[in-house]
Amino acid sequence: MLLPVFGLIVVAVCGLTLLALATVRVGLLAVAIGTAAALIPVIVVVAAFLWVDRWEPEPAKLLLLAFAWGACIATVTALLINNTAETVGDLLLGNGKGSKVSALISAPLVEEAAKGLFVLAVLWRRSEEFDGIIDGIVYAGFTAAGFAFTENIYYFGRAFAEYGFGNGTSAGVIAAFVLRGVLSPFTHPLFAALTGIGIGIAAGAAGRAIRILAPLGGYLAAVCLHALWNGAATLGGAKTFLNVYFLIMVPMFIAVLLLVMFQRRREQRIIESALPKMVQRQWIAASEVELLSSLTGRRTWRRQARKESGRRAARAVAAYQASVTQLAFLTRDRARAIAARERELLAMLHTSRAEAVRLAGGGGGAE
């Protein structure tokens, strides 16, 4: 009981610290303008990840905690370490060089680790809520959405404090919004999604090597992509930035989107194959199979329940649908575990039988 309370206190302290720092640096009005501007892209990003999570929605409290972790704890952690790296870089390499050290080395390493740590914590503490790649992407996406939200508040606020809304000679908050809120709202979620994919692969893996290497590989991929993005923005000109944006970032985003669509279809097939077995065991009614086997059928069922019996009935139907999905995944996992154990025992059987035949044929005596 004390751990959740302590966590809420830490989140609150981090959030208030960030608010105070932003207010001191750019002013309260700029923070308010920055917050209003940052709300628009974060709503789009959160809605996108909720769409990804439709087959088996994660607990709302965990998603809210993921967002708060990214917006507060991960941001404060990154701020402290990145500022330290910048100071050390200035001391060792000369004034002005520290910002490049922070952008190219510290920020990718620290920020991706801070965001990915929450996803690992969910896998460790709430493994029953973690069913694979989709869950890894969703939890990572929510932490990144929170992180980007706080970051955008400051960047938009600073742009307003320095240049206002902008004019023909200076780029103000409108230009910053177009760059960060329109052209690249999914950059942080894209980086974090790579870590989430690695952790999601590890969640469904049987081998110890994959459980270690997959998250590490996803994290390193996120770090490299993040460093490349920061390098294009920091070191390169407009041409370099656009090349990285269109030739690397956009294709990577499309690749992750295609993976999400493939995994969603895979989840649907798992549920479709499990439903007839549930009917045979009399866990669900045969008339419910069609309603449960597609997102359209489920949505229609909830709407009908809301129309005829109210919101509480619709929520009860949604909870029932989620339970069916979780049971389908559990059945799949149990079957995979049994199959893995069966393969292990069969290998032992063949090995021991071959050894027995060899010894019997060779006249091996007792020791």
C-alpha positions as CSV (number, residue, x, y, z in Angstrom):
1,M,0.0,0.0,0.0
2,L,2.9,2.4,0.8
3,L,4.6,1.9,-2.6
4,P,1.7,3.4,-4.7
5,V,1.5,6.3,-2.3
6,F,5.2,6.9,-2.4
7,G,5.1,6.7,-6.2
8,L,2.3,9.3,-6.4
9,I,4.3,11.6,-4.1
10,V,7.4,11.2,-6.4
11,V,5.3,11.9,-9.5
12,A,3.8,15.0,-7.8
13,V,7.2,16.3,-6.7
14,C,8.7,15.8,-10.1
15,G,5.7,17.5,-11.8
16,L,5.8,20.5,-9.5
17,T,9.6,20.8,-10.0
18,L,9.2,20.9,-13.7
19,L,6.4,23.4,-13.5
20,A,8.5,25.7,-11.3
21,L,11.6,25.4,-13.5
22,A,9.6,26.2,-16.7
23,T,7.9,29.1,-15.0
24,V,11.2,30.6,-13.8
25,R,12.8,30.2,-17.3
26,V,10.0,31.4,-19.6
27,G,7.3,32.8,-17.4
28,L,3.8,31.7,-16.4
29,L,2.0,33.0,-19.6
30,A,4.5,31.2,-21.8
31,V,4.0,28.0,-19.9
32,A,0.2,28.4,-20.3
33,I,0.6,29.0,-24.1
34,G,3.0,26.0,-24.3
35,T,0.6,23.8,-22.4
36,A,-2.3,24.7,-24.7
37,A,-0.2,24.0,-27.8
38,A,1.2,20.8,-26.4
39,L,-2.3,19.4,-25.7
40,I,-3.1,19.1,-29.4
41,P,-0.4,16.6,-30.5
42,V,-0.5,14.6,-27.3
43,I,-4.3,14.0,-27.7
44,V,-3.6,12.7,-31.2
45,V,-0.8,10.5,-30.0
46,V,-2.7,9.1,-27.0
47,A,-5.7,8.4,-29.3
48,A,-3.5,6.5,-31.7
49,F,-2.1,4.2,-29.0
50,L,-5.6,3.6,-27.6
51,W,-6.5,2.5,-31.2
52,V,-3.6,0.1,-31.2
53,D,-4.7,-1.3,-27.8
54,R,-8.3,-2.0,-28.8
55,W,-8.3,-5.8,-28.7
56,E,-7.1,-6.2,-25.2
57,P,-7.2,-2.7,-23.5
58,E,-4.6,-2.3,-20.8
59,P,-5.8,-1.1,-17.4
60,A,-6.5,2.6,-17.5
61,K,-4.6,3.2,-14.2
62,L,-1.5,1.6,-15.7
63,L,-1.7,3.7,-18.8
64,L,-2.2,6.9,-16.8
65,L,0.8,5.9,-14.6
66,A,2.9,5.3,-17.8
67,F,2.0,8.8,-19.0
68,A,2.8,10.3,-15.6
69,W,6.1,8.5,-15.5
70,G,7.1,9.9,-18.9
71,A,5.8,13.4,-18.2
72,C,7.4,13.7,-14.7
73,I,9.9,11.1,-13.5
74,A,11.6,10.3,-16.9
75,T,11.7,14.0,-17.8
76,V,13.3,15.0,-14.5
77,T,15.8,12.2,-14.7
78,A,16.7,13.2,-18.3
79,L,16.9,16.9,-17.4
80,L,19.3,16.2,-14.5
81,I,21.6,13.9,-16.4
82,N,21.5,15.8,-19.7
83,N,22.3,19.1,-18.0
84,T,25.2,17.4,-16.2
85,A,26.5,16.0,-19.5
86,E,26.3,19.4,-21.1
87,T,28.2,21.0,-18.2
88,V,30.9,18.3,-18.3
89,G,31.1,18.6,-22.1
90,D,31.7,22.4,-21.9
91,L,34.4,21.9,-19.3
92,L,36.2,19.1,-21.3
93,L,35.7,20.2,-24.9
94,G,35.1,23.9,-24.7
95,N,32.2,26.3,-24.2
96,G,29.3,25.4,-26.6
97,K,30.4,21.9,-27.2
98,G,28.5,20.5,-24.2
99,S,25.1,20.9,-25.9
100,K,26.2,18.6,-28.7
101,V,27.4,16.0,-26.2
102,S,24.0,16.2,-24.5
103,A,22.0,16.0,-27.7
104,L,24.0,13.3,-29.5
105,I,25.1,11.0,-26.6
106,S,23.4,11.8,-23.3
107,A,19.8,12.5,-24.4
108,P,19.4,9.3,-26.5
109,L,21.0,7.0,-23.9
110,V,19.3,8.5,-20.9
111,E,15.8,9.3,-22.3
112,E,15.3,6.0,-23.9
113,A,16.4,4.2,-20.8
114,A,14.1,6.3,-18.6
115,K,11.1,5.6,-20.8
116,G,11.9,1.9,-21.3
117,L,12.4,1.3,-17.5
118,F,8.7,1.7,-16.9
119,V,7.9,-0.9,-19.6
120,L,10.3,-3.3,-17.9
121,A,8.7,-2.6,-14.6
122,V,5.3,-3.6,-15.9
123,L,6.7,-6.8,-17.4
124,W,8.3,-7.6,-14.0
125,R,5.6,-6.6,-11.6
126,R,2.4,-7.1,-13.7
127,S,3.4,-9.8,-16.2
128,E,-0.2,-10.9,-16.4
129,E,-0.9,-7.6,-18.2
130,F,1.8,-8.2,-20.7
131,D,0.9,-10.3,-23.7
132,G,3.5,-9.4,-26.3
133,I,4.6,-6.8,-28.8
134,I,1.4,-4.8,-28.8
135,D,1.5,-4.3,-25.1
136,G,5.2,-3.3,-25.3
137,I,4.4,-0.7,-27.9
138,V,1.4,0.7,-26.0
139,Y,3.2,1.1,-22.6
140,A,6.3,2.5,-24.3
141,G,4.1,4.8,-26.4
142,F,2.3,6.2,-23.3
143,T,5.5,6.9,-21.5
144,A,6.9,8.6,-24.6
145,A,3.7,10.6,-25.0
146,G,4.0,11.9,-21.5
147,F,7.7,12.8,-22.0
148,A,7.0,14.6,-25.3
149,F,4.1,16.5,-23.7
150,T,6.3,18.0,-21.0
151,E,9.1,18.6,-23.5
152,N,6.7,20.4,-25.9
153,I,5.3,22.6,-23.1
154,Y,8.8,24.0,-22.5
155,Y,9.8,24.3,-26.2
156,F,6.6,25.9,-27.2
157,G,6.7,28.2,-24.1
158,R,10.3,29.2,-24.8
159,A,9.5,29.9,-28.5
160,F,6.6,32.2,-27.3
161,A,8.7,33.9,-24.7
162,E,11.5,34.7,-27.2
163,Y,9.6,35.4,-30.4
164,G,5.9,35.5,-29.6
165,F,3.7,33.9,-32.2
166,G,6.3,34.7,-34.9
167,N,6.5,37.0,-37.8
168,G,8.2,37.2,-41.2
169,T,11.7,37.4,-39.7
170,S,11.5,35.2,-36.6
171,A,10.1,31.7,-35.9
172,G,7.8,31.8,-32.9
173,V,5.5,29.3,-31.2
174,I,3.5,28.7,-34.4
175,A,6.6,27.5,-36.3
176,A,7.7,25.4,-33.3
177,F,4.2,23.9,-33.2
178,V,4.4,23.0,-36.9
179,L,7.8,21.4,-36.5
180,R,7.1,19.4,-33.3
181,G,3.3,19.1,-33.2
182,V,2.5,18.6,-36.9
183,L,5.6,17.2,-38.6
184,S,7.0,15.1,-35.7
185,P,4.5,14.3,-32.9
186,F,5.4,10.6,-33.1
187,T,9.2,10.9,-32.8
188,H,9.5,10.1,-29.1
189,P,6.8,7.4,-29.3
190,L,8.6,5.9,-32.3
191,F,11.9,5.7,-30.5
192,A,10.3,4.2,-27.4
193,A,8.2,1.8,-29.5
194,L,11.5,0.1,-30.6
195,T,12.3,-0.6,-27.0
196,G,8.7,-1.7,-26.4
197,I,9.0,-4.1,-29.3
198,G,12.1,-5.7,-27.8
199,I,10.5,-6.1,-24.4
200,G,7.3,-7.5,-26.1
201,I,9.4,-10.1,-27.9
202,A,11.1,-11.0,-24.6
203,A,7.7,-11.4,-22.9
204,G,6.7,-14.2,-25.3
205,A,10.1,-15.8,-25.5
206,A,11.1,-19.1,-23.9
207,G,14.8,-18.8,-24.3
208,R,16.9,-16.9,-21.7
209,A,19.1,-15.4,-24.5
210,I,16.2,-13.9,-26.3
211,R,14.7,-12.5,-23.1
212,I,17.9,-10.6,-22.6
213,L,19.0,-9.7,-26.1
214,A,15.6,-8.6,-27.4
215,P,15.1,-5.7,-25.0
216,L,18.7,-4.7,-25.3
217,G,18.5,-4.7,-29.1
218,G,15.3,-2.7,-29.0
219,Y,16.8,-0.2,-26.6
220,L,20.0,0.2,-28.8
221,A,17.8,0.7,-31.9
222,A,15.9,3.4,-30.1
223,V,19.1,5.1,-29.0
224,C,20.6,5.0,-32.5
225,L,17.4,6.4,-34.1
226,H,17.2,9.1,-31.4
227,A,20.8,10.1,-31.9
228,L,20.4,10.2,-35.7
229,W,17.4,12.5,-35.3
230,N,19.1,14.8,-32.8
231,G,22.2,14.9,-35.0
232,A,20.2,15.9,-38.1
233,A,18.5,18.7,-36.1
234,T,21.7,19.8,-34.3
235,L,24.6,19.3,-36.8
236,G,23.0,19.2,-40.2
237,G,21.3,21.8,-42.2
238,A,17.8,21.9,-43.6
239,K,18.7,19.4,-46.4
240,T,20.2,16.9,-44.0
241,F,17.2,17.2,-41.7
242,L,14.7,16.6,-44.5
243,N,16.7,13.7,-45.8
244,V,16.7,12.0,-42.4
245,Y,13.0,12.8,-41.9
246,F,11.7,11.5,-45.3
247,L,14.3,8.7,-45.9
248,I,14.6,7.3,-42.4
249,M,12.0,8.5,-39.9
250,V,8.9,8.2,-42.2
251,P,9.9,4.7,-43.4
252,M,10.5,3.6,-39.8
253,F,7.2,4.9,-38.7
254,I,5.5,3.1,-41.6
255,A,7.4,-0.1,-40.6
256,V,6.2,0.1,-37.0
257,L,2.7,0.8,-38.2
258,L,2.7,-2.2,-40.4
259,L,4.0,-4.3,-37.5
260,V,1.2,-3.1,-35.3
261,M,-1.4,-3.9,-38.0
262,F,0.1,-7.4,-38.4
263,Q,0.1,-8.0,-34.6
264,R,-3.5,-6.8,-34.3
265,R,-4.6,-9.2,-37.0
266,R,-2.6,-12.0,-35.2
267,E,-4.4,-11.2,-31.9
268,Q,-7.7,-11.4,-33.7
269,R,-6.8,-14.9,-35.1
270,I,-5.8,-16.1,-31.6
271,I,-9.2,-15.0,-30.3
272,E,-11.1,-16.4,-33.3
273,S,-9.4,-19.8,-32.8
274,A,-10.1,-19.8,-29.1
275,L,-13.8,-19.0,-29.2
276,P,-15.1,-22.4,-30.5
277,K,-13.2,-24.1,-27.7
278,M,-14.8,-21.8,-25.2
279,V,-18.2,-22.7,-26.6
280,Q,-17.4,-26.4,-26.3
281,R,-16.4,-25.9,-22.6
282,Q,-19.6,-23.9,-22.1
283,W,-17.6,-20.8,-21.1
284,I,-19.4,-18.6,-23.5
285,A,-22.6,-18.9,-25.6
286,A,-22.5,-20.0,-29.2
287,S,-24.5,-16.9,-30.2
288,E,-21.7,-14.7,-28.8
289,V,-18.9,-16.0,-31.1
290,E,-19.8,-13.6,-34.0
291,L,-20.0,-10.7,-31.7
292,L,-16.7,-11.4,-30.0
293,S,-14.6,-12.3,-33.1
294,S,-14.3,-8.8,-34.5
295,L,-13.9,-5.3,-33.2
296,T,-17.0,-4.2,-35.1
297,G,-19.1,-6.9,-33.4
298,R,-17.8,-5.9,-30.0
299,R,-18.5,-2.3,-30.5
300,T,-22.0,-3.0,-31.8
301,W,-22.7,-5.1,-28.7
302,R,-21.5,-2.4,-26.4
303,R,-23.6,0.3,-28.2
304,Q,-26.7,-1.9,-28.0
305,A,-26.1,-2.5,-24.3
306,R,-25.7,1.2,-23.7
307,K,-28.8,2.0,-25.7
308,E,-31.0,-0.6,-24.1
309,S,-29.7,-0.7,-20.5
310,G,-27.4,2.3,-19.9
311,R,-23.7,2.9,-19.4
312,R,-23.2,0.5,-16.6
313,A,-24.4,-2.4,-18.7
314,A,-22.1,-1.2,-21.6
315,R,-19.2,-1.2,-19.1
316,A,-20.1,-4.7,-17.9
317,V,-20.2,-5.9,-21.5
318,A,-16.8,-4.3,-22.2
319,A,-15.4,-6.1,-19.1
320,Y,-16.8,-9.4,-20.3
321,Q,-15.2,-8.9,-23.7
322,A,-11.8,-8.1,-22.1
323,S,-12.1,-11.2,-19.9
324,V,-12.8,-13.4,-23.0
325,T,-9.7,-11.9,-24.7
326,Q,-7.5,-12.5,-21.7
327,L,-8.7,-16.0,-21.4
328,A,-8.0,-16.6,-25.1
329,F,-4.4,-15.4,-24.7
330,L,-4.0,-17.4,-21.5
331,T,-5.2,-20.6,-23.3
332,R,-2.7,-19.8,-26.1
333,D,0.1,-19.3,-23.6
334,R,-0.7,-22.5,-21.8
335,A,-0.8,-24.5,-25.0
336,R,2.6,-23.0,-26.0
337,A,4.1,-23.9,-22.6
338,I,2.8,-27.4,-22.8
339,A,4.1,-27.8,-26.3
340,A,7.6,-26.5,-25.2
341,R,7.6,-28.9,-22.3
342,E,6.5,-31.7,-24.6
343,R,9.4,-31.0,-27.0
344,E,11.8,-31.0,-24.1
345,L,10.6,-34.3,-22.8
346,L,10.5,-35.9,-26.3
347,A,14.1,-34.8,-26.8
348,M,15.1,-36.4,-23.5
349,L,13.1,-39.5,-24.5
350,H,15.0,-39.9,-27.8
351,T,18.3,-39.1,-26.3
352,S,17.9,-41.6,-23.4
353,R,16.5,-44.3,-25.7
354,A,19.3,-43.9,-28.2
355,E,21.8,-44.2,-25.3
356,A,20.1,-47.3,-24.0
357,V,20.1,-48.9,-27.4
358,R,23.7,-48.1,-27.9
359,L,24.8,-49.5,-24.6
360,A,22.7,-52.6,-25.1
361,G,24.0,-53.2,-28.6
362,G,27.6,-52.6,-27.5
363,G,27.4,-54.8,-24.6
364,G,28.0,-52.0,-22.1
365,G,28.2,-53.5,-18.7
366,A,27.2,-52.1,-15.3
367,E,29.6,-49.8,-13.6
